[in-house]
Amino acid sequence: MMHRGALPAMGTRFEIVAGGAEPTLLRAAVEEAFEEISTCHRLWNVFSRESILSRIHAESDGHPVTIDGLTLDLLLACSRLHQQTGGSFDPIIGADLAAGDPRRDSISGVAPRDGFCGIELDAEASTVRRLDPQLRFDLGGIAKGYACDLAASILLEAGVECALIHGGTSSIVALGAPPGRAEWVIEVKGYSRKTIGLVDGALAVSSAAGGGAGGHLIDPCSGDRLDRHRAGAMVVGNSATDCDAWSTALTVAGFEGEVARQLPSTLQGYRLNNGESTDMKPQAEASVEEERWKRTVEIS
């Protein structure tokens, strides 16, 4: 029997479909995985005054802000991926996203274009410092993938070898394969082959569609919103964190230029027509039973 649990977090719906011989141990592992995703939500929710991002943004005098281990690890990954993608993935576009969004605190003047180059990370001291107080974080292009990776690590440590984790059907991690199948089969809208198989791997897609006529993705170089009809990207690899960031970068930069040529050999990138998102449809001979493991997360 396969079991499914769901959790609303990070503005979307996370789901875990998992199987195991011991239902009690399986349930405990999935609950722990959801709790880790909830922690990520609380830390990086830009709309919460209690999040670490809000605390960083409230520091206007350029002093270092002490951060927790999870946030440090994620920001170090952001720094690496920002460099790898030539800046096409940039988590410092919050000021651009605030324009026209009443949920966010707007800034006066023009948003800085320094991006992650305007951020100082001290891994030893676990601090982050903005060189310009107008810089704003937004981790929407990587946080769901990172949370999926964390959840997968927890399940693996608990001995769960068969599971599919997704965050909003745009970031996915597959552990093993479902009973009676060679792989998890994922339907991807806009992908020429329609479906893709995953075994012990990760997948992420990015799309410029949504967010009104101007789209919801930002070109970090110009601060402009991408045309919502621009082709999207799917990236497959071993890390949902890397796949998430690279799918955003390829949607921003396209597949023809230098950014696409810098894609690591451990990842595979695919163009998506119209940049549509994924539908997750796990196919298994065993039936899937929905469990009330963890249905809500408090959003402050």
Buried (B, 14 or more C-beta within 10 A) or exposed (E): EBBBBBBBBBBBEBBBBBBBEEEEEBBEBBBBBBBBBBBBBBBBBBBBEEBBBBEBBEBEEEEBBEBEEBBBBBBEBBBEBBEBBBBBBBBBBBBBBBBEBEEBBEBEEEBBBBBBBBBEBEEEEBBBBBEEBBBBBBBBBBBBBBBBBBBBEBBBEBEBBBBBBBBBBBBBBBBBBBEEBEBBBBBBBBBEEEEBBBEBBBBBBBBBBEBEEBBBBBBBBEBEBBEBEBBBBBBBBBBBBBBBBBBBBBBBBBBEEEBBEBBEEEBBBBBBEBBBBBEBEBBBEEEEEEBEBBEEBEBE
